[in-house]
Amino acid sequence: MIAGRSTRMEVLELLRRKGRSSAETIAGDLGVTPNAVRQHLTNLERDGLVVSQPERSGRGRPSLLFVLTERADSVFPKRYGQLATMVLQEVQEMGGPGALDEVFARVAARHANAIEKDLDGLEFEEKLRRVVNWIGRAGTLVEQSEGIEGIQVTIHNCPFRNTALKFPQVCTITPQLISRLTGAAVSQSDSIHRRDPYCSFVVQRPTDS
């Protein structure tokens, strides 16, 4: 460990700053042995986080320079949620709570417009199944089940959790999306904004379905 962090992360950070570097140069910058750095680079290359590029300078064997891959960007800290919260705070202060309602209604409408053409002519059950699958493909752990009051759609890992805790309007995107695409009435049963462990929505099956 260097300064309380792993050498692996130090290597990634150094490559992010320099763009590309050799194992020997990295070792000198970090104050560790070249063999230790090569071992880390081998593992990082295996994991798809770096690639080696031969560079010839004069006679002899070309030296290897290492660069980050696009995949490596995922290991660096991201604060998208923090930025979203800051922006929403400004929207609310400028236009009041109603402005946020409009923003999220527009978000739901935009998503609905993008997928509704694939639902033309389908029965309610198939429409709902496809909408739930679409929500799942967006990176959400979602499941559909039959409940006493209707069909329950449960989201176990909301990707917007931290933002939703401050702005409950975030939780209106899913029910508005389902309602617009299926024509069904949708109500929220559980909500992380109310400190429930997950969000769930009850979809009322149309009487003519």
Secondary structure, 3 states (H helix, E strand, C coil): CECCECHHHHHHHHHHHHCEECHHHHHHHHCCCHHHHHHHHHHHHHCCCEEEEEECCCCCCCEEEEEECHHHHHHCCCCHHHHHHHHHHHHHHHHCHHHHHHHHHHHHHHHHHHHHHHHCCCCHHHHHHHHHHHHHHCCCCEEEEECCCCEEEEECCCCCHHHHHHCHHHHHHHHHHHHHHHCCCEEEEECHHHCCCCEEEEECCCCCC
